[in-house]
Amino acid sequence: MAKQQWRRRTAGVLAAVVLTVIGGTTVPAHAAGSTPASVQGVMQPQSIVAFYRLWNQSNGDHFHTTDWNEVITAIQLGFTYEGIRARVAG
């Protein structure tokens, strides 16, 4: 159980670090107009990609990925596709 909770928390932290929400629109943090010292000098992303979310009803676990092939595999393993949750730098 603790491992599942850690995975969910980690995915939430990743989303919070990568994204900033402005007026209901999700954009990369660097595009929001603030560049914290910790990300200054980092290369600009070449693209924005989908951040997919899936859910496993049997154990309540969520799975997040930017790889569509992983989405297909997870569905074949019993996960339910919940859609694109955000767009992130790729």
Secondary structure as GFF3:
##gff-version 3
##sequence-region A 1 90
A	DSSP	alpha_helix	2	18	.	.	.	ID=ss1
A	DSSP	beta_strand	19	22	.	.	.	ID=ss2
A	DSSP	beta_strand	25	28	.	.	.	ID=ss3
A	DSSP	three_ten_helix	29	32	.	.	.	ID=ss4
A	DSSP	three_ten_helix	37	39	.	.	.	ID=ss5
A	DSSP	beta_strand	48	56	.	.	.	ID=ss6
A	DSSP	beta_strand	61	65	.	.	.	ID=ss7
A	DSSP	alpha_helix	68	76	.	.	.	ID=ss8
A	DSSP	beta_strand	80	89	.	.	.	ID=ss9
###
